[in-house]
């Protein structure tokens, strides 16, 4: 847990110098889960099979998890 806290502190130190890059990274991380939720709504409105409704939500969860990992790996590499 201390390693995660150290990575977070290092990432916070970079924030003032790289505001645009951080904003783009966060936007990319939010865009993919949002796209999964939009697809889920699309399939739900069309009354598609349950497997089609579940796939976008699982994709949204997976992409959010990957974004979180990428966030901390990026912080470790840039520090």
Contact map, one row per residue, 1 for C-alpha under 8 A:
1111100000000000000000000000000000000000000000000000000000000000000000000000000
1111110000000000000000000000000000000000000000000000000000000000000000000000000
1111111000000000000000000000000000000000000000000000000000000000000000000000000
1111111100000000000000000000000000000000000000000000000000000000000000010000000
1111111110000000000000000000000000000000000000000000000000000000000000000000000
0111111111000000000000000000000000000000000000000000000000000000000000000000000
0011111111100000000000000000000000000000000000000000000000000000000000010011000
0001111111110000000000000000000000000000000000000000000000000000000000010010000
0000111111111000000000000000000000000000000000000000000000000000000000000000000
0000011111111100000000000000000000000000000000000000000000000000000000000011001
0000001111111110000000000000000000000000000000000000000000000000000000000010001
0000000111111110000000000000000000000000000000000000000000000000000000000000000
0000000011111111000000000000000000000000000000000000000000000000000000000000000
0000000001111111110000000000000000000000000000000000000000000000000000000000000
0000000000111111111001000000000000000000000000000000000000000000000000000000000
0000000000001111111000000000000000000000000000000000000000000000000000000000000
0000000000000111111000000000000000000000000000000000000000000000000000000000000
0000000000000111111111000000000000000000000000000000000000000000000000000000000
0000000000000011111111100000000000000000000000000000000000000000000000000000000
0000000000000000011111110000000000000000000000000000000000000000000000000000000
0000000000000000011111111000000000000000000000000000000000000000000000000000000
0000000000000010011111111100000000000000000000000000000000000000000000000000000
0000000000000000001111111110000000000000000000000000000000000000000000000000000
0000000000000000000111111111000000000000000000000000000000000000000000000000000
0000000000000000000011111111100000000000000000000000000000000000000000000000000
0000000000000000000001111111110000000000000000000000000000000000000000000000000
0000000000000000000000111111111000000000000000000000000000000000000000000000000
0000000000000000000000011111111100000000000000000000000000000000000000000000000
0000000000000000000000001111111110000000000000000000000000000011001000000000000
0000000000000000000000000111111111000000000000000000000000000001000000000000000
0000000000000000000000000011111111100000000000000000000000000000000000000000000
0000000000000000000000000001111111110000000000000000000000010011000000000000000
0000000000000000000000000000111111111000000000000000000010111011000000000000000
0000000000000000000000000000011111111100000000000000000000010000000000000000000
0000000000000000000000000000001111111110000000000000000000010000000000000000000
0000000000000000000000000000000111111111000000000000000111110000000000000000000
0000000000000000000000000000000011111111100000000000000110010000000000000000000
0000000000000000000000000000000001111111110000000000000000000000000000000000000
0000000000000000000000000000000000111111111000000000100100000000000000000000000
0000000000000000000000000000000000011111111100000001111110000000000000000000000
0000000000000000000000000000000000001111111110000000100000000000000000000000000
0000000000000000000000000000000000000111111111000000000000000000000000000000000
0000000000000000000000000000000000000011111111110001100000000000000000000000000
0000000000000000000000000000000000000001111111110000100000000000000000000000000
0000000000000000000000000000000000000000111111110000000000000000000000000000000
0000000000000000000000000000000000000000011111110000000000000000000000000000000
0000000000000000000000000000000000000000001111111000000000000000000000000000000
0000000000000000000000000000000000000000001111111101100000000000000000000000000
0000000000000000000000000000000000000000000000111111100000000000000000000000000
0000000000000000000000000000000000000000000000011111110000000000000000000000000
0000000000000000000000000000000000000000000000001111111000000000000000000000000
0000000000000000000000000000000000000001001000011111111100000000000000000000000
0000000000000000000000000000000000000011101100011111111110000000000000000000000
0000000000000000000000000000000000000001000000000111111111000000000000000000000
0000000000000000000000000000000000000001000000000011111111100000000000000000000
0000000000000000000000000000000000011011000000000001111111110000000000000000000
0000000000000000000000000000000010011001000000000000111111111000000000000000000
0000000000000000000000000000000000010000000000000000011111111100000000000000000
0000000000000000000000000000000010010000000000000000001111111110000000000000000
0000000000000000000000000000000111111000000000000000000111111111000000000000000
0000000000000000000000000000000010000000000000000000000011111111100000000000000
0000000000000000000000000000000000000000000000000000000001111111110000000000000
0000000000000000000000000000100110000000000000000000000000111111111000000000000
0000000000000000000000000000110110000000000000000000000000011111111100000000000
0000000000000000000000000000000000000000000000000000000000001111111110000000000
0000000000000000000000000000000000000000000000000000000000000111111111000000000
0000000000000000000000000000100000000000000000000000000000000011111111100000000
0000000000000000000000000000000000000000000000000000000000000001111111110000000
0000000000000000000000000000000000000000000000000000000000000000111111111000000
0000000000000000000000000000000000000000000000000000000000000000011111111100000
0000000000000000000000000000000000000000000000000000000000000000001111111110000
0001001100000000000000000000000000000000000000000000000000000000000111111111000
0000000000000000000000000000000000000000000000000000000000000000000011111111100
0000000000000000000000000000000000000000000000000000000000000000000001111111110
0000001101100000000000000000000000000000000000000000000000000000000000111111111
0000001001000000000000000000000000000000000000000000000000000000000000011111111
0000000000000000000000000000000000000000000000000000000000000000000000001111111
0000000000000000000000000000000000000000000000000000000000000000000000000111111
0000000001100000000000000000000000000000000000000000000000000000000000000011111
